[in-house]
């Protein structure tokens, strides 16, 4: 793998960088498609153990080929277990369970609220990232989008079967927010080592549930399509997605990388409509737009740089 210093020396055409960003949104949006395929045939803990376990093995292999390995001191092991629980094990299980009830595009749209909950969490836990007027406005706009998505079931007389799944998605984004706030306290760990450690910790956290509750060895064997979806969500939507995200972060900076948050719901909605036959309801589209506007208001840097057509500085 190319080092950070080597990557910065390589000029990357703007069109190519946007193509890579779009590809990453397809990979992360694809995780919601894979969840929809796997949710009917695998219990949540077993599904997530397969996802994080295979992805962790892949990233350990990348570290090994890079002449490195994961350090597991007692201090780091404790952090990897904590972050693995909040950033991977718990939210992944909630999404796996939620997609038994909600369309994949709805789950991806609600997932886009993660920066909203993260902004609130950072305000409550730090002194240097306080809520500003624009951030509060963005939070209000995003929550209006959530209200349009979730509230439609309450006011239209529809069946409330989707509501538990929608609340589970919001629980997952809250878990991500807690994990993001906690991860600021861990210093001196490279992104690739952190991702590998988190996935390894998540596998350790979720394994007892897959063994004791799911009894995964007694489950009916997966069909070929199920195995394809499991390897897809683990190797494509997790391991490969992490590697691409780190490259974008290194070459173009956090501002450009943040754009993927806007694109993932679009990718997931399109895949759900094309491959799963999911209808894109008016409230889903309206909620996605409101959440997108809220995210734009929260990260004012993003819109300023896009307006001025400036390339973000490398991280």
PABA-613452 format. One line per 2 residues: number of its first residue (from 1); their letters; for each residue x negated, y, z of N, C-alpha, C. Coordinates in steps of 0.05 Angstrom, whole numbers, plus 5000, padded with zeros to 4 digits. Each point is the difference from the previous one (the first is absolute). Layout:
N
NUM	a	X/Y/Z/X/Y/Z/X/Y/Z ~ ...
This chain:
315
1	xx	4983/4976/5000/5017/5024/5000/4982/5025/5000 ~ 5009/5020/4985/4984/5024/4998/5002/5016/5026
3	xx	4977/5011/5008/5001/5016/5025/5014/5026/4995 ~ 5007/5014/5022/5014/5025/4998/4982/5020/4985
5	xx	4974/5000/5006/4983/5020/4987/4999/4995/4970 ~ 4999/4975/4991/5000/4994/4972/5026/5008/4986
7	xx	5022/4995/5014/5026/5007/4988/5002/5029/4994 ~ 4991/5017/5018/5003/5029/4997/4984/5010/4975
9	xx	4980/4984/4992/4983/5009/4977/5014/4993/4973 ~ 5021/4984/5001/5013/4992/4976/5023/5018/4993
11	xx	4999/5015/4977/5022/5017/4993/5024/4983/4992 ~ 5024/5007/5011/5024/4985/4994/5020/5018/4986
13	xx	5008/4994/4975/5019/5017/4986/5026/5003/5016 ~ 5012/5023/4998/5025/5005/5015/5021/4980/4993
15	xx	5003/4994/4974/5021/4981/4992/4996/4973/5012 ~ 4975/4991/5001/4994/4974/5012/5006/5000/5030
17	xx	4994/5022/5014/5006/5000/5028/5030/4998/5006 ~ 5016/5014/4983/5029/4998/5004/5010/4972/4993
19	xx	4987/4987/4981/5008/4972/4993/4994/4981/5023 ~ 4977/5004/5013/4993/4983/5023/5020/5006/5023
21	xx	5007/5025/5004/5020/5007/5021/5027/4987/4995 ~ 5008/5000/4975/5025/4987/4992/4999/4970/5004
23	xx	4977/4988/4994/4997/4972/5004/5001/4992/5030 ~ 4989/5017/5017/5001/4995/5029/5029/5002/5009
25	xx	5015/5019/4989/5029/5002/5009/5015/4975/4991 ~ 4993/4988/4978/5013/4976/4991/4993/4977/5019
27	xx	4974/4998/5008/4992/4979/5018/5015/5002/5027 ~ 5001/5024/5012/5013/5004/5025/5030/4998/4997
29	xx	5011/5011/4979/5028/4997/4994/5008/4971/4996 ~ 4981/4984/4988/5005/4972/4995/5003/4984/5026
31	xx	4989/5009/5022/5003/4985/5025/5030/4998/5008 ~ 5015/5020/4993/5029/4999/5007/5014/4980/4981
33	xx	4991/4999/4975/5011/4980/4982/4993/4971/5010 ~ 4975/4996/5008/4992/4974/5010/5015/4992/5026
35	xx	5005/5020/5017/5015/4995/5024/5028/4989/4993 ~ 5012/5012/4980/5027/4993/4991/5000/4971/4990
37	xx	4979/4992/4987/4998/4972/4990/4996/4980/5023 ~ 4984/5008/5019/4992/4982/5021/5018/4999/5024
39	xx	5015/5022/5006/5017/5002/5024/5020/4977/5002 ~ 5012/4992/4978/5020/4978/5002/4988/4973/5006
41	xx	4974/4996/4996/4988/4973/5002/4979/4998/5022 ~ 4991/5022/5012/4980/4999/5021/5009/5017/5023
43	xx	4998/4991/5025/5005/5017/5024/4980/5023/5000 ~ 5007/5022/5013/4982/5024/4999/4972/4995/5010
45	xx	4996/4986/5023/4974/4997/5011/4982/4982/4982 ~ 5012/4980/4988/4985/4982/4982/4992/5015/4975
47	xx	5019/5016/4989/4994/5016/4976/4977/5019/5006 ~ 5001/5014/5022/4980/5020/5007/4973/4986/5006
49	xx	5000/4977/5013/4975/4985/5004/4987/4993/4974 ~ 5016/4992/4980/4989/4994/4974/4988/5025/4987
51	xx	5015/5022/5003/4990/5025/4987/4974/5010/5013 ~ 5000/5004/5026/4976/5011/5013/4977/4980/5001
53	xx	5007/4975/5002/4978/4980/5002/4985/4998/4974 ~ 5015/4997/4977/4986/4998/4974/4986/5027/4993
55	xx	5012/5022/5007/4988/5026/4994/4974/5004/5017 ~ 5001/4992/5025/4976/5002/5017/4978/4983/4989
57	xx	5006/4975/4992/4979/4983/4988/4988/5013/4976 ~ 5017/5012/4983/4989/5013/4976/4982/5023/5007
59	xx	5007/5017/5020/4983/5023/5007/4975/4991/5014 ~ 5002/4978/5016/4975/4989/5012/4981/4991/4977
61	xx	5011/4988/4979/4984/4992/4977/4987/5024/4987 ~ 5014/5022/4997/4989/5025/4989/4977/5010/5017
63	xx	5004/5000/5026/4979/5009/5018/4975/4982/4997 ~ 5005/4974/4999/4977/4981/4997/4985/5005/4974
65	xx	5014/5004/4978/4987/5005/4974/4986/5027/5001 ~ 5008/5018/5017/4988/5026/5003/4977/5000/5020
67	xx	4993/4976/5010/4978/4997/5019/5007/5010/5027 ~ 5025/5000/5007/5009/5010/5026/5018/4979/5014
69	xx	5008/5006/5024/5019/4983/5014/5014/5017/5021 ~ 5022/4988/5010/5016/5015/5020/4989/4996/5028
71	xx	4994/5022/5013/4990/4999/5028/5024/4996/5019 ~ 4998/4981/5018/5022/4994/5018/4991/5001/5029
73	xx	4991/5024/5008/4994/5005/5028/5026/5000/5016 ~ 5000/4996/5026/5025/5001/5016/5015/5026/4996
75	xx	4985/5023/4997/5013/5026/4996/5015/5000/4973 ~ 4986/4992/4979/5012/5000/4973/5022/4979/4998
77	xx	4996/4977/5012/5021/4979/4999/5026/5010/5012 ~ 4998/5015/5023/5024/5010/5012/5014/5020/4982
79	xx	4985/5017/4987/5012/5020/4982/5011/4987/4975 ~ 4987/4980/4989/5010/4986/4977/5026/4986/5006
81	xx	5003/4989/5024/5025/4988/5007/5023/5020/5003 ~ 4993/5023/5013/5020/5021/5004/5009/5012/4973
83	xx	4981/5008/4984/5006/5012/4974/5012/4979/4981 ~ 4991/4975/5001/5012/4979/4984/5029/4996/5007
85	xx	5007/5003/5025/5028/4996/5009/5017/5023/4989 ~ 4991/5025/5004/5017/5023/4993/4999/5007/4970
87	xx	4977/4996/4987/4998/5007/4972/5006/4977/4980 ~ 5001/4976/5010/5005/4977/4982/5021/4981/5010
89	xx	4995/4986/5023/5017/4978/5009/5028/5009/5004 ~ 5005/5020/5017/5027/5008/5006/5015/5012/4976
91	xx	4988/5021/4986/5015/5011/4978/5005/4980/4977 ~ 4980/4983/4994/5004/4980/4979/5022/4981/5007
93	xx	5002/4991/5026/5021/4982/5008/5027/5014/4998 ~ 5002/5026/5007/5025/5015/4998/5009/5003/4971
95	xx	4981/5005/4982/5007/5002/4972/5009/4973/4989 ~ 4985/4979/5007/5008/4973/4991/5028/4993/5009
97	xx	5007/5007/5025/5027/4995/5010/5021/5018/4987 ~ 4992/5026/4996/5019/5019/4990/5010/4994/4972
99	xx	4983/4988/4984/5007/4996/4972/5019/4976/4996 ~ 5008/4988/5022/5022/4981/4999/5026/5015/4998
101	xx	5000/5026/5006/5024/5016/5001/5001/5023/4980 ~ 4976/5012/4994/5000/5025/4984/4985/4995/4974
103	xx	5006/5015/4979/4985/4998/4975/4971/5008/5004 ~ 4982/4989/4984/4972/5006/5002/4994/5030/4996
105	xx	5015/5013/4982/4996/5029/4995/5007/5017/5024 ~ 5021/4992/5015/5008/5015/5024/4978/4997/5021
107	xx	4990/4975/5004/4978/4996/5019/4976/5017/4994 ~ 4992/5001/4974/4977/5016/4992/5005/5030/5004
109	xx	5025/5009/4995/5006/5028/5004/4998/5008/5029 ~ 5011/4983/5018/4998/5006/5028/4971/4998/5010
111	xx	4984/4983/4987/4972/4998/5007/4985/5026/4995 ~ 5010/5016/4981/4987/5026/4994/5003/5020/5022
113	xx	5016/4994/5021/5002/5018/5023/4977/4997/5019 ~ 4981/4981/4995/4978/4996/5018/4985/5026/5007
115	xx	4993/5017/4980/4986/5025/5007/5016/5018/5018 ~ 5027/4998/4998/5017/5017/5017/4997/4991/5030
117	xx	5003/4974/5005/4997/4991/5027/4971/5003/5010 ~ 4981/4998/4982/4972/5004/5007/4995/5028/5010
119	xx	5012/5020/4985/4997/5028/5008/5011/5005/5028 ~ 5023/4987/5006/5011/5003/5027/4982/4987/5021
121	xx	4990/4976/4993/4983/4985/5019/4974/5016/5005 ~ 4988/5012/4980/4976/5015/5003/5005/5025/5017
123	xx	5023/5013/4997/5007/5023/5016/5002/4993/5030 ~ 5011/4976/5005/5004/4991/5028/4974/4990/5013
125	xx	4981/4991/4984/4976/4986/5012/4974/5016/4996 ~ 5000/5021/4984/4976/5015/4996/5005/5030/5004
127	xx	4978/5015/5003/5003/5029/5003/4992/5015/4975 ~ 4987/4987/4981/4991/5013/4976/5017/4996/4975
129	xx	5021/4984/5003/5019/4996/4977/5028/5005/5010 ~ 5006/5026/5003/5026/5008/5010/5020/5004/4977
131	xx	5025/4999/5006/5021/5005/4980/5001/5030/4993 ~ 4999/5005/4974/5003/5028/4990/5028/5003/4989
133	xx	5006/5024/4992/5027/5006/4989/5005/4983/4975 ~ 4980/4998/4982/5004/4985/4976/5003/4970/5006
135	xx	4985/4990/5019/5003/4972/5008/5027/4994/5011 ~ 5010/5018/5018/5027/4996/5011/5021/5001/4978
137	xx	4996/5018/4981/5019/5001/4978/5000/4974/4984 ~ 4975/4990/4995/4997/4974/4985/5013/4977/5015
139	xx	4996/5000/5027/5012/4978/5016/5030/5001/4998 ~ 5011/5025/5002/5029/5003/4998/5011/4990/4973
141	xx	4985/5007/4979/5009/4992/4973/4998/4970/4997 ~ 4979/4988/5010/4997/4970/4998/5021/4986/5016
143	xx	5006/5010/5024/5022/4988/5016/5027/5003/4986 ~ 5004/5022/4986/5024/5003/4984/5002/4978/4979
145	xx	4977/4993/4988/4999/4978/4981/5007/4974/5012 ~ 4990/4995/5024/5006/4976/5015/5030/4999/5006
147	xx	5011/5022/5008/5028/5001/5007/5017/4994/4976 ~ 4992/5009/4976/5015/4994/4976/4998/4970/4994
149	xx	4977/4988/5004/4996/4972/4995/5016/4983/5020 ~ 4996/5005/5025/5012/4983/5021/5029/5007/5005
151	xx	5006/5026/5000/5026/5009/5008/5022/4993/4979 ~ 4992/4994/4976/5019/4992/4979/5016/4976/5009
153	xx	4987/4981/5013/5014/4976/5009/5021/5007/5022 ~ 4995/5021/5015/5018/5006/5022/5024/5016/4991
155	xx	4997/5017/4980/5022/5018/4993/5017/4990/4977 ~ 4990/4980/4985/5014/4991/4976/5017/4975/5005
157	xx	4999/4989/5024/5016/4977/5006/4988/4974/4989 ~ 4974/5001/4991/4987/4976/4990/4993/4981/5023
159	xx	4994/4976/4993/4991/4981/5020/4974/5010/5013 ~ 4998/4995/5026/4976/5010/5015/4978/4979/5000
161	xx	5000/4981/4982/4980/4979/4999/4972/5012/4994 ~ 4999/5022/4985/4974/5012/4993/4989/5016/5022
163	xx	5016/5010/5019/4991/5018/5020/4977/4988/5018 ~ 5003/4975/5009/4977/4989/5016/4974/5000/4985
165	xx	5002/4993/4974/4975/5000/4984/4988/5028/4997 ~ 5018/5020/4996/4990/5028/4998/4987/5009/5026
167	xx	5012/4993/5022/4988/5007/5026/4974/4986/5004 ~ 4998/4975/4991/4974/4985/5002/4979/5014/4984
169	xx	5007/5011/4976/4980/5015/4984/4990/5025/5015 ~ 5019/5014/5013/4992/5023/5015/4983/4992/5024
171	xx	5005/4977/5012/4983/4990/5021/4972/4994/4990 ~ 4998/4990/4976/4974/4995/4988/4984/5026/4995
173	xx	5013/5021/4991/4986/5025/4995/4992/5012/5027 ~ 5016/4997/5021/4992/5009/5026/4976/4985/5010
175	xx	4999/4974/4995/4976/4984/5008/4975/5010/4985 ~ 5003/5006/4974/4978/5011/4984/4990/5026/5013
177	xx	5019/5017/5007/4993/5026/5012/4984/4996/5026 ~ 5008/4982/5017/4985/4995/5024/4972/4989/4994
179	xx	4999/4982/4980/4974/4989/4992/4982/5022/4989 ~ 5011/5018/4984/4984/5022/4988/4989/5018/5022
181	xx	5017/5006/5020/4990/5017/5022/4979/4986/5016 ~ 5003/4974/5005/4980/4985/5016/4974/4997/4985
183	xx	5002/4997/4973/4975/4996/4985/4982/5023/5001 ~ 5010/5025/5006/4983/5023/5002/4981/4998/5024
185	xx	5006/4983/5019/4983/4997/5023/4977/4980/4995 ~ 5001/4986/4978/4978/4981/4994/4981/5013/4980
187	xx	4975/5004/5007/4981/5014/4984/4977/4981/4993 ~ 4986/5007/4978/4976/4986/4993/5005/4974/4985
189	xx	5024/4995/4989/5007/4976/4985/5007/5008/4972 ~ 4987/4989/4980/5006/5006/4972/5028/4991/4993
191	xx	5013/5013/4980/5027/4992/4993/5003/4971/4993 ~ 4980/4988/4985/5003/4972/4992/4997/4982/5024
193	xx	4982/5006/5019/4998/4984/5024/5025/5003/5017 ~ 5012/5024/5001/5024/5004/5015/5023/4984/4989
195	xx	5003/5001/4973/5021/4985/4987/4997/4970/5005 ~ 4976/4990/4997/4995/4972/5005/5005/4992/5029
197	xx	4992/5017/5018/5005/4995/5029/5029/5001/5007 ~ 5015/5019/4988/5028/5002/5006/5015/4975/4990
199	xx	4994/4991/4976/5013/4977/4988/4993/4975/5016 ~ 4975/4998/5009/4992/4977/5016/5015/5000/5027
201	xx	5001/5024/5012/5015/5002/5026/5029/4995/4996 ~ 5012/5008/4978/5028/4995/4995/5006/4970/4997
203	xx	4981/4986/4987/5004/4971/4997/4999/4986/5028 ~ 4983/5010/5017/4998/4988/5027/5026/5006/5016
205	xx	5011/5025/4996/5024/5008/5015/5024/4984/4991 ~ 5003/4996/4974/5025/4989/4989/4999/4969/5000
207	xx	4976/4988/5001/4998/4971/4998/5016/4985/5022 ~ 5000/5008/5025/5016/4986/5020/5030/4999/4994
209	xx	5010/5022/4988/5029/5001/4993/5006/4981/4977 ~ 4981/4999/4981/5004/4981/4977/4999/4971/5009
211	xx	4983/4995/5021/4997/4973/5010/5023/4992/5019 ~ 5005/5016/5020/5019/4993/5021/5029/5004/4991
213	xx	5006/5022/4987/5028/5006/4992/5007/4989/4973 ~ 4983/5005/4980/5007/4991/4973/4993/4970/4995
215	xx	4980/4990/5015/4991/4972/4994/4996/4997/4970 ~ 4981/5016/4990/4997/5004/4971/4994/4973/4986
217	xx	4987/4981/5014/4993/4975/4987/5025/4983/4994 ~ 5022/5006/5013/5025/4985/4996/5018/5013/4980
219	xx	4992/5023/4989/5017/5013/4980/5000/4985/4974 ~ 5022/5003/4984/5000/4988/4973/4977/5011/4984
221	xx	4988/4983/4982/4978/5010/4984/5008/5022/4981 ~ 4982/5019/4996/5006/5022/4982/4999/4991/4971
223	xx	5018/5012/4984/4999/4996/4971/4977/5016/4989 ~ 4994/4994/4974/4978/5014/4987/5003/5030/5001
225	xx	5025/5010/4996/5005/5028/5001/4995/5012/5027 ~ 5006/4984/5021/4994/5010/5027/4971/5002/5006
227	xx	4984/4980/4991/4971/5002/5003/4989/5024/4984 ~ 5010/5004/4976/4991/5023/4984/5006/5026/5014
229	xx	5024/5003/5012/5006/5024/5015/4983/5004/5025 ~ 4994/4978/5014/4984/5001/5024/4971/5009/4993
231	xx	4989/4988/4979/4973/5009/4992/5000/5028/4989 ~ 5022/5007/4987/5003/5027/4989/5000/5021/5022
233	xx	5016/4996/5021/5002/5020/5021/4975/5001/5017 ~ 4985/4977/5002/4975/5000/5016/4977/5011/4984
235	xx	4995/4990/4976/4976/5007/4985/5003/5026/4984 ~ 5024/5004/4989/5004/5024/4983/5010/5024/5017
237	xx	5022/4996/5014/5013/5023/5015/4985/5006/5026 ~ 4981/4984/5008/4986/5005/5025/4970/5003/4996
239	xx	4987/4978/4993/4970/5001/4998/4992/5019/4977 ~ 5010/4995/4976/4992/5017/4977/5009/5029/5004
241	xx	5024/5003/5011/5010/5028/5004/4982/5015/5019 ~ 4991/4987/5022/4981/5014/5018/4975/5008/4985
243	xx	4988/4983/4984/4975/5006/4986/5004/5024/4981 ~ 5022/5000/4985/5006/5022/4982/5005/5026/5015
245	xx	5014/4998/5022/5006/5024/5016/4974/5013/5010 ~ 4981/4983/5010/4974/5010/5009/4985/5014/4978
247	xx	5002/4989/4976/4985/5013/4977/5012/5027/4994 ~ 5027/5002/4999/5013/5026/4995/4992/5020/5022
249	xx	5001/4990/5025/4993/5017/5023/4972/5011/4997 ~ 4981/4983/4991/4972/5008/4999/4995/5018/4976
251	xx	5012/4994/4977/4994/5016/4976/5015/5026/5000 ~ 5026/5000/5008/5017/5023/4997/5009/5014/5025
253	xx	4996/4987/5023/5008/5012/5026/5028/4992/5009 ~ 5005/5008/5025/5025/4992/5012/5025/5013/4987
255	xx	4997/5024/4989/5023/5013/4988/5010/4985/4976 ~ 4983/4992/4982/5008/4984/4977/5011/4973/5009
257	xx	4987/4987/5019/5009/4974/5009/5028/5002/5012 ~ 5006/5023/5013/5027/5003/5012/5022/4999/4980
259	xx	4994/5005/4975/5021/5000/4979/5013/4973/4997 ~ 4986/4979/5008/5012/4973/4997/5025/4997/5016
261	xx	5002/5015/5022/5024/4999/5017/5025/5008/4984 ~ 4997/5018/4981/5023/5009/4984/5006/4979/4978
263	xx	4980/4985/4991/5004/4983/4977/5010/4972/5008 ~ 4993/4991/5024/5008/4972/5008/5030/4996/4998
265	xx	5017/5017/5011/5029/4996/4997/5010/4998/4971 ~ 4988/5016/4983/5007/5000/4972/4994/4973/4988
267	xx	4975/4990/5005/4992/4974/4990/5018/4978/5010 ~ 5006/5001/5026/5017/4979/5012/5028/5001/4989
269	xx	5012/5023/4997/5027/5003/4989/5001/4989/4972 ~ 4980/5006/4983/4999/4990/4973/4998/4970/4999
271	xx	4981/4988/5016/4997/4971/5001/5025/4986/5010 ~ 5013/5012/5020/5024/4988/5011/5022/5000/4979
273	xx	5002/5021/4984/5021/5002/4980/4994/4981/4976 ~ 4975/4999/4992/4993/4984/4976/4999/4970/5006
275	xx	4986/4993/5022/4995/4971/5005/5020/4987/5019 ~ 5013/5016/5017/5019/4989/5019/5029/5008/4995
277	xx	5004/5017/4980/5027/5008/4993/5013/5018/5021 ~ 4984/5014/5017/5011/5017/5020/5009/5026/4988
279	xx	5024/5008/5007/5011/5026/4991/4988/5022/5017 ~ 4993/5022/4987/4990/5024/5014/5024/5018/5006
281	xx	5010/4998/5025/5023/5015/5008/4993/5030/5001 ~ 5021/5017/4998/4996/5029/5000/4987/5009/5026
283	xx	5008/4987/5023/4989/5009/5025/4971/4992/5003 ~ 4992/4978/4987/4972/4992/5000/4983/5020/4985
285	xx	5009/5008/4977/4985/5020/4984/4999/5027/5014 ~ 5023/5008/5011/5001/5026/5014/4982/4999/5025
287	xx	5002/4978/5015/4983/4998/5024/4970/5000/4993 ~ 4993/4987/4978/4972/4999/4992/4990/5028/4993
289	xx	5017/5016/4986/4992/5027/4993/4997/5018/5024 ~ 5018/4997/5019/4998/5016/5025/4975/4993/5016
291	xx	4994/4974/5002/4976/4991/5014/4975/5010/4986 ~ 5000/4999/4973/4978/5010/4985/4995/5030/5004
293	xx	5021/5015/5001/4998/5029/5005/4989/5005/5029 ~ 5009/4983/5018/4990/5003/5027/4970/4994/5002
295	xx	4991/4979/4986/4972/4994/5000/4983/5022/4988 ~ 5011/5012/4978/4986/5023/4988/4997/5023/5019
297	xx	5021/5005/5016/4999/5023/5019/4981/4994/5023 ~ 4998/4974/5008/4983/4993/5022/4971/5004/4992
299	xx	4992/4991/4976/4973/5004/4991/4999/5023/4980 ~ 4999/5024/5010/4999/5024/4983/4975/5001/4982
301	xx	4978/4987/5010/4976/5000/4983/5005/4987/4974 ~ 5016/4978/5000/5005/4985/4976/5013/5017/4979
303	xx	5021/5014/5007/5014/5016/4980/4983/5024/4991 ~ 4984/5012/5018/4983/5022/4992/4979/4991/4980
305	xx	4989/4977/5004/4979/4991/4982/5012/4992/4973 ~ 5023/4988/5001/5013/4992/4975/5007/5026/4984
307	xx	5010/5020/5014/5008/5025/4987/4976/5014/4987 ~ 4978/4999/5014/4976/5013/4989/4984/4982/4982
309	xx	5008/4974/4998/4987/4980/4983/4971/4997/5008 ~ 4995/5000/5026/4973/4996/5010/4997/4971/5007
311	xx	4976/4989/4995/4993/4973/5008/4991/5000/5030 ~ 5011/4982/5016/4992/4999/5028/4970/4993/5002
313	xx	4987/5010/5020/4972/4993/5004/4998/4972/5010 ~ 4979/4987/4995/4996/4972/5008/4998/4998/5030
315	x	5011/4978/5010/4999/4995/5029/4972/4995/5010
